[in-house]
Amino acid sequence: MSLSHYVPVFEALGNGTRLRVFEFIYRSGEVGARPKDLIDKFGFDSGTLDFHLKKLLAVELISYKEGCRRGTYCVNESISIELVQLFDSAIASNKLSTRLAGMPRAKEAQDFH
């Protein structure tokens, strides 16, 4: 798969807040994270959280699972193996936020060519 296929994913993760939300959801595993968990963890208002969750949903990094009263957000089961390996490696070294935040933004990546 072409690296350019991942530009929207890394662009979405280029926002520090969204990256922290994704990392929390990723670490939550199959159990997932309820919106209340995310609000309690980060202190966001529901509008801010909704904005960031929509961006992560749009690039298909996460999915919404019905269930409890409000449902949960989990890592999308169809996420590519390359991204899973990247995220697993970064989390194992406890540096997901640092590693991904240092990657070039979409505009910077285009300028690099």
DSSP file (Angstrom, degrees, kcal/mol; ACC not computed):
  #  RESIDUE AA STRUCTURE BP1 BP2  ACC     N-H-->O    O-->H-N    N-H-->O    O-->H-N    TCO  KAPPA ALPHA  PHI   PSI    X-CA   Y-CA   Z-CA
    1    1 A M              0   0    0      0, 0.0     2,-0.1     0, 0.0     0, 0.0   0.000 360.0 360.0 360.0 140.3    0.0    0.0    0.0
    2    2 A S    >   -     0   0    0      1,-0.1     3,-1.4     2,-0.0     4,-0.4  -0.372 360.0-130.4 -69.7 142.9    1.3    3.5   -0.9
    3    3 A L  G >  S+     0   0    0      1,-0.3     3,-1.8     2,-0.2     4,-0.3   0.830 106.5  67.0 -61.9 -31.5    2.4    5.7    1.9
    4    4 A S  G >  S+     0   0    0      1,-0.3     3,-1.1     2,-0.2    -1,-0.3   0.742  86.1  71.0 -63.9 -20.7    0.2    8.5    0.5
    5    5 A H  G <  S+     0   0    0     -3,-1.4    -1,-0.3     1,-0.2     4,-0.3   0.801  97.4  51.2 -61.3 -28.3   -2.8    6.4    1.5
    6    6 A Y  G <> S+     0   0    0     -3,-1.8     4,-2.4    -4,-0.4     3,-0.3   0.477  79.2  98.0 -90.8  -3.4   -2.0    7.1    5.1
    7    7 A V  H <> S+     0   0    0     -3,-1.1     4,-2.6    -4,-0.3     5,-0.2   0.910  83.3  49.5 -54.7 -47.8   -1.7   10.9    4.8
    8    8 A P  H  > S+     0   0    0      0, 0.0     4,-2.2     0, 0.0    -1,-0.2   0.874 111.0  51.6 -60.7 -34.4   -5.3   11.6    6.1
    9    9 A V  H  > S+     0   0    0     -3,-0.3     4,-1.9    -4,-0.3    -2,-0.2   0.951 113.8  41.6 -65.6 -49.3   -4.6    9.3    9.1
   10   10 A F  H  < S+     0   0    0     -4,-2.4     4,-0.5     1,-0.2    -1,-0.2   0.822 111.8  56.3 -70.9 -29.2   -1.4   11.1   10.0
   11   11 A E  H >< S+     0   0    0     -4,-2.6     3,-0.9    -5,-0.3     4,-0.3   0.926 108.4  47.8 -64.3 -43.6   -3.0   14.5    9.3
   12   12 A A  H >< S+     0   0    0     -4,-2.2     3,-0.9     1,-0.2    -2,-0.2   0.881 113.2  48.0 -62.9 -38.0   -5.8   13.6   11.8
   13   13 A L  T 3< S+     0   0    0     -4,-1.9    -1,-0.2     1,-0.2    -2,-0.2   0.499  89.7  85.3 -82.2  -3.1   -3.2   12.5   14.4
   14   14 A G  T <  S+     0   0    0     -3,-0.9     2,-0.6    -4,-0.5    -1,-0.2   0.634  71.7  85.5 -72.4 -13.0   -1.2   15.7   13.8
   15   15 A N  S <> S-     0   0    0     -3,-0.9     4,-2.6    -4,-0.3     5,-0.2  -0.805  77.0-144.2 -89.4 124.0   -3.5   17.4   16.3
   16   16 A G  H  > S+     0   0    0     -2,-0.6     4,-2.1     1,-0.2     5,-0.2   0.861  97.6  49.6 -58.2 -40.6   -2.1   16.8   19.8
   17   17 A T  H  > S+     0   0    0      2,-0.2     4,-2.2     1,-0.2    -1,-0.2   0.943 113.1  46.2 -63.8 -47.7   -5.5   16.6   21.5
   18   18 A R  H  > S+     0   0    0      1,-0.2     4,-2.8     2,-0.2    -2,-0.2   0.870 110.4  54.4 -64.4 -36.4   -6.8   14.2   18.9
   19   19 A L  H  X S+     0   0    0     -4,-2.6     4,-2.7     2,-0.2    -1,-0.2   0.912 108.7  48.1 -62.9 -42.9   -3.6   12.1   19.2
   20   20 A R  H  X S+     0   0    0     -4,-2.1     4,-2.2     2,-0.2    -2,-0.2   0.900 112.0  49.6 -65.3 -40.0   -4.1   11.9   23.0
   21   21 A V  H  X S+     0   0    0     -4,-2.2     4,-2.4     2,-0.2    -2,-0.2   0.935 112.5  47.5 -63.1 -46.2   -7.7   10.8   22.6
   22   22 A F  H  X S+     0   0    0     -4,-2.8     4,-3.2     1,-0.2     5,-0.2   0.921 110.5  51.7 -61.9 -43.2   -6.7    8.2   20.0
   23   23 A E  H  X S+     0   0    0     -4,-2.7     4,-2.6     2,-0.2    -1,-0.2   0.910 109.8  49.7 -60.4 -42.0   -3.9    6.9   22.2
   24   24 A F  H  X S+     0   0    0     -4,-2.2     4,-1.1     2,-0.2    -1,-0.2   0.928 114.0  44.9 -61.9 -45.1   -6.4    6.5   25.2
   25   25 A I  H  < S+     0   0    0     -4,-2.4     4,-0.5     2,-0.2    50,-0.4   0.912 112.8  51.7 -65.3 -42.2   -8.9    4.7   23.0
   26   26 A Y  H >< S+     0   0    0     -4,-3.2     3,-1.2     1,-0.2    -2,-0.2   0.919 110.1  48.4 -60.5 -44.6   -6.1    2.5   21.5
   27   27 A R  H 3< S+     0   0    0     -4,-2.6    -1,-0.2     1,-0.2    -2,-0.2   0.734  98.9  69.0 -68.9 -21.7   -4.9    1.6   25.0
   28   28 A S  T >X S-     0   0    0     -4,-1.1     3,-0.9    -3,-0.3     4,-0.7   0.652  86.3-170.8 -73.7 -13.5   -8.4    0.7   26.1
   29   29 A G  G X4  -     0   0    0     -3,-1.2     3,-0.7    -4,-0.5    46,-0.3  -0.203  56.3 -16.5  62.9-146.7   -8.4   -2.3   23.8
   30   30 A E  G 34 S+     0   0    0      1,-0.2    -1,-0.2    44,-0.1    -2,-0.1   0.754 131.7  65.4 -67.2 -25.1  -11.5   -4.3   23.1
   31   31 A V  G <4 S-     0   0    0     -3,-0.9    -1,-0.2     1,-0.1    -2,-0.2   0.887  92.8-162.8 -64.2 -38.0  -13.3   -2.8   26.1
   32   32 A G    <<  -     0   0    0     -4,-0.7     2,-0.4    -3,-0.7    42,-0.2  -0.147  18.3 -79.2  80.4-179.5  -13.2    0.6   24.4
   33   33 A A  B     -A   73   0A   0     40,-2.4    40,-2.6    -4,-0.1    -8,-0.1  -0.984  31.6-140.2-126.7 129.9  -13.7    4.0   25.9
   34   34 A R    >>  -     0   0    0     -2,-0.4     4,-1.8    38,-0.2     3,-0.5  -0.552  29.1-113.8 -80.5 152.1  -16.9    5.7   26.8
   35   35 A P  H 3> S+     0   0    0      0, 0.0     4,-2.6     0, 0.0     5,-0.2   0.889 119.4  56.3 -52.5 -39.5  -17.3    9.4   26.1
   36   36 A K  H 3> S+     0   0    0      1,-0.2     4,-2.8     2,-0.2     5,-0.2   0.878 103.1  54.6 -61.5 -37.7  -17.5    9.9   29.9
   37   37 A D  H <> S+     0   0    0     -3,-0.5     4,-2.3     1,-0.2    -1,-0.2   0.921 111.0  45.2 -59.9 -43.6  -14.1    8.2   30.3
   38   38 A L  H  X S+     0   0    0     -4,-1.8     4,-2.6     2,-0.2     6,-0.4   0.898 113.1  49.1 -69.2 -41.1  -12.6   10.6   27.8
   39   39 A I  H  X S+     0   0    0     -4,-2.6     4,-2.5     1,-0.2     5,-0.2   0.924 113.8  46.7 -63.6 -44.1  -14.2   13.7   29.4
   40   40 A D  H  < S+     0   0    0     -4,-2.8    -2,-0.2    -5,-0.2    -1,-0.2   0.901 115.4  46.4 -63.8 -41.1  -13.1   12.6   32.9
   41   41 A K  H  < S+     0   0    0     -4,-2.3    -2,-0.2    -5,-0.2    -1,-0.2   0.920 128.8  21.2 -68.1 -45.0   -9.5   11.9   31.6
   42   42 A F  H  < S-     0   0    0     -4,-2.6    -2,-0.2    -5,-0.2    -3,-0.2   0.589  93.6-126.9-106.9 -12.7   -9.0   15.0   29.6
   43   43 A G     <  +     0   0    0     -4,-2.5    -4,-0.2    -5,-0.4    -3,-0.1   0.721  53.1 154.8  74.3  20.1  -11.5   17.5   31.0
   44   44 A F        -     0   0    0     -6,-0.4     2,-0.2    -5,-0.2    -1,-0.2  -0.380  45.9-118.3 -74.2 156.4  -13.0   18.3   27.6
   45   45 A D     >  -     0   0    0      1,-0.1     4,-2.2    -2,-0.1     3,-0.2  -0.572  35.5-105.1 -83.1 164.1  -16.5   19.6   27.2
   46   46 A S  H  > S+     0   0    0      1,-0.2     4,-2.6    -2,-0.2     5,-0.2   0.825 118.7  56.1 -64.2 -32.3  -18.7   17.3   25.1
   47   47 A G  H  > S+     0   0    0      2,-0.2     4,-2.1     1,-0.2    -1,-0.2   0.920 108.8  46.0 -65.3 -44.1  -18.6   19.5   22.0
   48   48 A T  H  > S+     0   0    0     -3,-0.2     4,-2.0     2,-0.2    -2,-0.2   0.928 114.3  48.4 -63.5 -45.7  -14.8   19.5   21.9
   49   49 A L  H  X S+     0   0    0     -4,-2.2     4,-2.7     1,-0.2     5,-0.2   0.930 110.2  51.5 -61.0 -45.6  -14.7   15.7   22.4
   50   50 A D  H  X S+     0   0    0     -4,-2.6     4,-2.4     1,-0.2    -1,-0.2   0.898 107.1  54.2 -58.8 -42.3  -17.3   15.2   19.7
   51   51 A F  H  X S+     0   0    0     -4,-2.1     4,-1.4     1,-0.2    -1,-0.2   0.933 112.9  42.1 -57.1 -48.8  -15.3   17.3   17.2
   52   52 A H  H  X S+     0   0    0     -4,-2.0     4,-1.9     1,-0.2    -2,-0.2   0.874 112.6  52.8 -71.1 -37.4  -12.2   15.2   17.8
   53   53 A L  H  X S+     0   0    0     -4,-2.7     4,-2.5     1,-0.2    -1,-0.2   0.893 106.3  54.4 -64.7 -38.7  -14.0   11.9   17.7
   54   54 A K  H  X S+     0   0    0     -4,-2.4     4,-2.3    -5,-0.2    -1,-0.2   0.883 107.2  50.9 -62.2 -38.4  -15.7   12.8   14.4
   55   55 A K  H  X S+     0   0    0     -4,-1.4     4,-1.3     2,-0.2    -1,-0.2   0.912 111.9  46.6 -65.4 -42.0  -12.2   13.4   12.9
   56   56 A L  H  <>S+     0   0    0     -4,-1.9     5,-2.2     1,-0.2     6,-1.0   0.864 113.3  49.4 -69.2 -35.7  -11.0   10.0   14.1
   57   57 A L  H ><5S+     0   0    0     -4,-2.5     3,-1.4     3,-0.2    -2,-0.2   0.890 105.5  58.5 -66.2 -39.9  -14.1    8.3   12.8
   58   58 A A  H 3<5S+     0   0    0     -4,-2.3    -2,-0.2     1,-0.3    -1,-0.2   0.838 109.2  42.5 -62.1 -35.2  -13.8   10.0    9.4
   59   59 A V  T 3<5S-     0   0    0     -4,-1.3    -1,-0.3    -5,-0.1    -2,-0.2   0.320 114.2-120.2 -94.5   8.5  -10.3    8.5    8.8
   60   60 A E  T < 5S+     0   0    0     -3,-1.4    -3,-0.2     2,-0.1    18,-0.1   0.776  75.2 127.9  61.3  32.8  -11.6    5.2   10.2
   61   61 A L  S   <S+     0   0    0     -5,-2.2    15,-2.4    14,-0.1     2,-0.3   0.807  76.6  25.1 -80.6 -32.1   -9.1    4.9   13.0
   62   62 A I  E     -B   75   0A   0     -6,-1.0     2,-0.3    13,-0.3    13,-0.2  -0.834  68.1-155.9-127.0 165.2  -11.9    4.3   15.5
   63   63 A S  E     -B   74   0A   0     11,-2.8    11,-2.5    -2,-0.3     2,-0.5  -0.948  19.6-120.8-136.8 160.0  -15.4    3.0   15.4
   64   64 A Y  E     -B   73   0A   0     -2,-0.3     2,-0.5     9,-0.2     9,-0.2  -0.883  23.3-161.4-104.4 129.3  -18.4    3.4   17.6
   65   65 A K  E     -B   72   0A   0      7,-3.2     7,-2.4    -2,-0.5     3,-0.2  -0.947  13.0-136.6-114.8 125.1  -20.0    0.4   19.3
   66   66 A E        +     0   0    0     -2,-0.5     2,-0.2     5,-0.2     3,-0.1  -0.378  59.7  98.1 -67.9 154.5  -23.5    0.4   20.6
   67   67 A G        +     0   0    0      1,-0.8    -1,-0.1    -2,-0.1     0, 0.0  -0.618  62.4  46.1 168.6-100.9  -23.9   -1.2   23.9
   68   68 A C  S    S-     0   0    0     -2,-0.2    -1,-0.8    -3,-0.2     3,-0.4   0.061 107.7 -70.3 -61.6-176.3  -24.0    0.5   27.2
   69   69 A R  S    S+     0   0    0      1,-0.3    -1,-0.1    -3,-0.1    -2,-0.0   0.819 134.2  16.4 -50.4 -38.2  -26.2    3.5   27.7
   70   70 A R  S    S-     0   0    0      1,-0.2    -1,-0.3    -4,-0.1    -2,-0.1   0.449 105.3-127.4-116.8  -2.2  -23.9    5.7   25.5
   71   71 A G        -     0   0    0     -3,-0.4     2,-0.3   -37,-0.1    -5,-0.2  -0.138  23.0 -98.0  80.3 178.1  -21.8    3.2   23.6
   72   72 A T  E     - B   0  65A   0     -7,-2.4    -7,-3.2   -38,-0.2     2,-0.5  -0.933  15.4-127.4-136.4 158.9  -18.0    3.0   23.4
   73   73 A Y  E     +AB  33  64A   0    -40,-2.6   -40,-2.4    -2,-0.3     2,-0.3  -0.928  34.1 171.8-107.6 131.3  -15.3    4.0   21.0
   74   74 A C  E     - B   0  63A   0    -11,-2.5   -11,-2.8    -2,-0.5     2,-0.2  -0.856  43.3 -81.9-131.3 165.1  -12.8    1.4   20.0
   75   75 A V  E     - B   0  62A   0    -50,-0.4   -13,-0.3   -46,-0.3     2,-0.1  -0.510  60.4 -99.4 -65.2 136.5  -10.0    1.1   17.5
   76   76 A N    >   -     0   0    0    -15,-2.4     3,-1.5    -2,-0.2    -1,-0.1  -0.385  24.8-139.8 -60.7 130.0  -11.5    0.2   14.1
   77   77 A E  T 3  S+     0   0    0      1,-0.3    -1,-0.2    -2,-0.1    -2,-0.1   0.699  99.6  57.8 -67.1 -19.3  -11.2   -3.5   13.5
   78   78 A S  T 3  S+     0   0    0    -18,-0.1    -1,-0.3     2,-0.0     3,-0.1   0.248  73.6 133.7 -97.0  14.1  -10.3   -3.0    9.8
   79   79 A I    <   -     0   0    0     -3,-1.5   -18,-0.1   -18,-0.1   -19,-0.1  -0.370  67.1 -96.9 -62.0 142.0   -7.3   -0.8   10.6
   80   80 A S     >  -     0   0    0      1,-0.1     4,-2.1     4,-0.0     3,-0.2  -0.225  21.7-123.3 -65.3 150.7   -4.3   -1.8    8.5
   81   81 A I  H  > S+     0   0    0      1,-0.2     4,-2.6     2,-0.2     5,-0.2   0.826 111.2  60.2 -62.2 -32.6   -1.7   -4.2    9.9
   82   82 A E  H  > S+     0   0    0      2,-0.2     4,-2.1     1,-0.2    -1,-0.2   0.914 107.5  44.4 -63.0 -42.0    1.0   -1.6    9.2
   83   83 A L  H  > S+     0   0    0     -3,-0.2     4,-3.1     2,-0.2     5,-0.3   0.896 111.5  53.1 -69.8 -39.3   -0.7    1.0   11.4
   84   84 A V  H  X S+     0   0    0     -4,-2.1     4,-3.1     1,-0.2     5,-0.2   0.929 110.5  48.0 -59.3 -44.5   -1.3   -1.6   14.1
   85   85 A Q  H  X S+     0   0    0     -4,-2.6     4,-2.3     2,-0.2    -1,-0.2   0.907 112.9  48.3 -63.3 -41.8    2.4   -2.5   14.1
   86   86 A L  H  X S+     0   0    0     -4,-2.1     4,-2.5     2,-0.2    -2,-0.2   0.945 115.6  43.3 -62.6 -48.2    3.3    1.2   14.2
   87   87 A F  H  X S+     0   0    0     -4,-3.1     4,-2.7     2,-0.2     5,-0.2   0.909 114.1  50.2 -66.9 -42.0    1.0    2.0   17.1
   88   88 A D  H  X S+     0   0    0     -4,-3.1     4,-2.6    -5,-0.3    -1,-0.2   0.920 112.7  47.5 -60.9 -43.5    1.9   -1.2   19.0
   89   89 A S  H  X S+     0   0    0     -4,-2.3     4,-1.7    -5,-0.2    -2,-0.2   0.922 113.7  47.0 -63.8 -44.9    5.6   -0.4   18.6
   90   90 A A  H  <>S+     0   0    0     -4,-2.5     5,-3.2     1,-0.2     6,-0.4   0.898 114.7  46.2 -66.0 -40.3    5.1    3.2   19.7
   91   91 A I  H ><5S+     0   0    0     -4,-2.7     3,-1.4     3,-0.2    -2,-0.2   0.885 108.1  56.6 -70.2 -37.8    3.0    2.2   22.7
   92   92 A A  H 3<5S+     0   0    0     -4,-2.6    -1,-0.2     1,-0.3    -2,-0.2   0.870 112.0  42.5 -60.7 -35.4    5.4   -0.5   23.7
   93   93 A S  T 3<5S-     0   0    0     -4,-1.7    -1,-0.3    -5,-0.2    -2,-0.2   0.402 114.1-125.1 -89.4   3.8    8.1    2.2   23.9
   94   94 A N  T < 5S+     0   0    0     -3,-1.4    -3,-0.2    -5,-0.1    -2,-0.1   0.815  83.4 105.8  59.6  34.6    5.6    4.5   25.6
   95   95 A K     >< +     0   0    0     -5,-3.2     4,-3.1    -6,-0.2     5,-0.3   0.008  25.2 124.6-133.6  31.1    6.1    7.1   23.0
   96   96 A L  H  > S+     0   0    0     -6,-0.4     4,-2.5     1,-0.2     5,-0.4   0.955  81.5  44.6 -58.3 -51.7    3.1    7.1   20.7
   97   97 A S  H  > S+     0   0    0      1,-0.2     4,-1.8     2,-0.2    -1,-0.2   0.905 117.9  44.5 -60.6 -42.4    2.3   10.8   21.2
   98   98 A T  H  > S+     0   0    0      2,-0.2     4,-1.1     1,-0.2    -1,-0.2   0.926 115.1  47.1 -68.4 -45.1    5.9   11.8   20.8
   99   99 A R  H  < S+     0   0    0     -4,-3.1     3,-0.3     1,-0.2     4,-0.3   0.935 117.8  39.4 -65.3 -48.2    6.6    9.7   17.8
  100  100 A L  H >< S+     0   0    0     -4,-2.5     3,-1.3    -5,-0.3    -1,-0.2   0.843 109.9  59.4 -74.2 -32.7    3.5   10.6   15.8
  101  101 A A  H 3< S+     0   0    0     -4,-1.8    -1,-0.2    -5,-0.4    -2,-0.2   0.792 102.1  56.0 -65.9 -26.2    3.6   14.3   16.7
  102  102 A G  T 3< S+     0   0    0     -4,-1.1    -1,-0.3    -3,-0.3    -2,-0.2   0.546  84.9 103.8 -82.8  -7.3    7.1   14.5   15.2
  103  103 A M  S <  S-     0   0    0     -3,-1.3     6,-0.0    -4,-0.3    -3,-0.0  -0.449  84.6 -94.2 -75.4 149.2    5.9   13.2   11.8
  104  104 A P        -     0   0    0      0, 0.0    -1,-0.1     0, 0.0    -2,-0.1  -0.308  38.4-118.1 -63.7 144.3    5.5   15.8    9.0
  105  105 A R     >  -     0   0    0      1,-0.1     4,-2.8    -3,-0.1     5,-0.2  -0.268  35.7 -96.2 -71.6 167.8    2.0   17.2    8.4
  106  106 A A  H  > S+     0   0    0      1,-0.2     4,-2.1     2,-0.2     5,-0.2   0.903 126.5  47.9 -55.4 -45.9    0.3   16.6    5.1
  107  107 A K  H  > S+     0   0    0      1,-0.2     4,-2.1     2,-0.2    -1,-0.2   0.915 113.0  48.3 -63.2 -43.8    1.4   19.9    3.7
  108  108 A E  H  > S+     0   0    0      1,-0.2     4,-1.3     2,-0.2    -2,-0.2   0.881 109.9  52.5 -63.7 -38.8    5.0   19.3    4.8
  109  109 A A  H  X S+     0   0    0     -4,-2.8     4,-0.8     1,-0.2    -1,-0.2   0.882 109.3  49.2 -65.6 -38.2    4.9   15.8    3.3
  110  110 A Q  H >< S+     0   0    0     -4,-2.1     3,-0.8     1,-0.2    -2,-0.2   0.905 110.4  50.6 -67.0 -40.3    3.8   17.3    0.0
  111  111 A D  H 3< S+     0   0    0     -4,-2.1    -1,-0.2     1,-0.2    -2,-0.2   0.761 101.5  64.8 -66.5 -25.0    6.6   19.9    0.1
  112  112 A F  H 3<        0   0    0     -4,-1.3    -1,-0.2     1,-0.3    -2,-0.2   0.803 360.0 360.0 -69.3 -30.3    9.1   17.1    0.8
  113  113 A H    <<        0   0    0     -4,-0.8    -1,-0.3    -3,-0.8    -2,-0.1   0.499 360.0 360.0 -65.2 360.0    8.6   15.5   -2.6
